[in-house]
Amino acid sequence: MTRQSSRRSVLAGAGGGVLCGVAGCLSRSRDVEQTVTKTHTTDELRAVTVSTTLSDVDVHTASTDAIDIEGQKAAVSRDDLESIGLATVIDDDILDISVDRDDARTVFGLRPDPVLDLSVTVPDRLEVRRIDSKAGDLEVENAVGNLQITSETGDVSATAVEGIVSAATETGDLVRYHLCTALTAVGCEHPGKLVDGRDALVTRLSDADDNPYIRGQAAGALGLLESVDGEGITAPSEIEAETDEAAEFVRSRLAVLRAAETESSVDRTGSVGTLDSLRSGTEEVVDAMMTPDGDECPHCGLSIPEDGPPMCPRCGAPR
C-alpha cells in the first residue's frame, strides 16, 4: 500500500528564530519508511478485527490458508519510525490486528505523527468482524461476515461484503453511500439477502435531509429486494437534487424501485443494478459528494470538514 506524498507548506511572517524553527518542523514530510510483515495461521480462528488510530486499512480475501499482514511505516525521523509497530492478539478465537504507538517519543503538533498503513489478506472463509480507525481511509472487498466499520475521518469503501455492514462516523455522507452501495452489490447477485438490511435502507431512503446520492442508492437496493420480496416498499414521489448528474442518478434508481412496485421490467444492463455499474460509477459519485466547504490539512493533506476539529486528527498540526 502506498500513501500519497504529504503536502508541504511554508509558514510566512515575522517571528524570529522560534517561529522559523516550528515552520521547519511543520514542513517536514514522512520520508523515512519501512515495510513490516507478519503471517498468522488460521487454526482455531473464526474471525479477524483491525483497530488503528492513524492508518489507512485495506482488507481483502484470497484463496489462502493464512492471514498475511503487510504494514507500511512512514515517519519524519528514524526515532519516530521506531515509535510505532504492528501488534496482533488472539482472544476468544478472534485475531485482533492493531498498531502500537509510543506517543511519548513523538512531538505532538510540531511535526506529522508517524503512520503505519495496513494491507491485510484474509482467507475467504474467515469472517471480518470489525475495522476502526480515527483518521484513515478504510477499504474492504470480498469479505465474509457482518462487518462493523468505525471511522471519525477518512473515506470508507465496502464492496462485495457477504453480510450486513454497519458504521458509525463523524463524517458520515460517504460512509452511508458506501454502505448502501455494498448492500446494492449483494442485491445484484442475491437480492433475497437484503431482507436483514431492509429497515436501514428504508431509513436512508426516507430521510429527506440526506444526500440525494445516498437516497438514490438506497432506492435502487430496495428495488432489487422488492423484486423478490414484495413487502410493499413505497417510493417517494421525488428526491431533490441540485445537479443534473445527481438528478439522473436518483431518477434511474427510483425507476428500479417503481418497476418492482408494479412488477414491471426495468433495464438492468446499463447504469443500474449490476456489479459492473457499481465498479465503474462509484468513483464519480464520490467525487461529486465531496463537500466544497472543507479544506485540506496543509501538512499531511487529510480532507477536513469546515466544522471539523481545530487540529488535524491525522498529524496533530493546527489548521
Beta strands, then each sheet from edge to edge (+ up, - down):
strand 1: 32-41
strand 2: 47-54
strand 3: 57-62
strand 4: 66-75
strand 5: 84-91
strand 6: 94-101
strand 7: 115-123
strand 8: 127-135
strand 9: 138-141
strand 10: 147-153
strand 11: 156-159
strand 12: 165-169
strand 13: 295-296
strand 14: 303-304
sheet 1: 1+ 4- 7+ 3+ 9+ 11+
sheet 2: 5+ 6- 2- 8- 10- 12-
sheet 3: 13+ 14-
end
